[in-house]
Amino acid sequence: MSINKKDAASILIFVALIAAFVLLVNNITNKNSGRELQIVRDAVKNAALTCYAVEGMYPDDLQYLRDHYNLSFNEEKYHVFYEPLASNLMPSIKVAERGGKMDK
């Protein structure tokens, strides 16, 4: 059984389309992952800002935000680095995907 040029070209085009589809899906997944990191960071920042607006100070830890300002995020998927500087200075907030990348 031999493959003629027309069949070979069809197979090549089909393989190229599959490869392009896989690359597109991978690109979309990476963009969504980065967006999720930003959403978690924004949620922590907004909770801290709300605390500051209501109480006049930033909280010392994330647990305070969880208990009093209903902060929640997937702790199995994300690790939040919350470093308070002073009660009147915005804390440093960084979010990392467990086993993965960190937000900017």
C-alpha positions in Angstrom: 0.0 0.0 0.0 1.5 3.3 -1.0 0.4 6.8 0.0 0.1 9.3 -2.9 1.1 12.9 -2.6 -2.5 14.1 -2.1 -3.1 11.8 0.8 0.3 12.7 2.4 -0.6 16.4 2.1 -4.0 15.9 3.7 -2.4 14.0 6.6 0.2 16.7 7.1 -2.4 19.4 7.1 -4.5 17.4 9.6 -1.5 16.9 11.9 -0.6 20.7 11.7 -4.2 21.6 12.6 -4.1 19.3 15.7 -0.8 20.8 16.8 -2.2 24.3 16.4 -5.2 23.4 18.4 -3.1 21.9 21.2 -0.9 25.0 21.3 -4.0 27.3 21.4 -5.5 25.4 24.3 -2.2 25.5 26.2 -1.9 29.2 25.7 -5.5 29.8 26.9 -4.8 27.7 30.0 -1.7 29.6 30.9 -3.5 33.0 30.5 -6.3 31.8 32.8 -3.8 30.6 35.4 -2.2 34.0 35.5 -5.6 35.7 35.7 -6.6 33.4 38.7 -3.4 34.5 40.5 -4.4 38.1 40.0 -7.9 37.5 41.2 -6.7 35.9 44.5 -4.2 38.8 45.0 -7.0 41.4 44.4 -9.3 39.6 46.8 -6.7 39.7 49.6 -5.8 43.3 48.8 -9.5 44.4 48.8 -10.1 42.6 52.1 -7.1 44.4 53.7 -8.2 47.7 52.3 -11.7 47.2 53.7 -10.3 46.4 57.1 -8.2 49.5 57.0 -11.2 51.7 56.0 -13.4 50.2 58.7 -10.9 49.8 61.6 -8.1 52.3 60.7 -5.4 49.6 60.5 -4.2 46.8 58.3 -4.6 43.3 59.9 -1.6 41.4 61.2 -2.4 38.2 59.3 -4.6 36.5 56.8 -6.6 34.6 59.4 -8.0 37.9 60.6 -9.2 38.7 57.1 -10.8 35.2 56.9 -12.5 35.5 60.2 -13.8 39.1 60.0 -14.0 40.0 56.2 -15.0 36.6 54.7 -11.8 36.2 52.7 -11.6 32.8 51.0 -9.5 31.3 48.3 -8.4 27.8 47.3 -5.6 27.2 49.8 -4.8 23.8 48.2 -4.0 25.6 44.9 -2.6 28.9 46.1 -0.1 30.1 48.7 -0.5 33.7 49.8 2.5 35.6 51.2 1.1 38.3 53.4 3.7 40.5 55.1 2.4 43.4 57.2 4.8 46.3 57.4 3.0 48.5 60.0 -0.6 49.0 61.0 -0.9 52.1 58.7 1.1 50.8 55.7 -0.3 48.5 53.0 1.1 45.0 53.5 3.1 43.2 50.9 0.9 40.6 49.2 2.2 38.0 46.8 0.4 34.9 45.5 2.0 31.7 44.2 0.4 28.7 42.7 1.5 25.7 44.7 4.1 23.9 42.7 3.9 26.6 40.0 4.4 30.2 39.2 4.1 33.4 41.2 2.2 36.6 40.4 4.0 39.8 39.5 
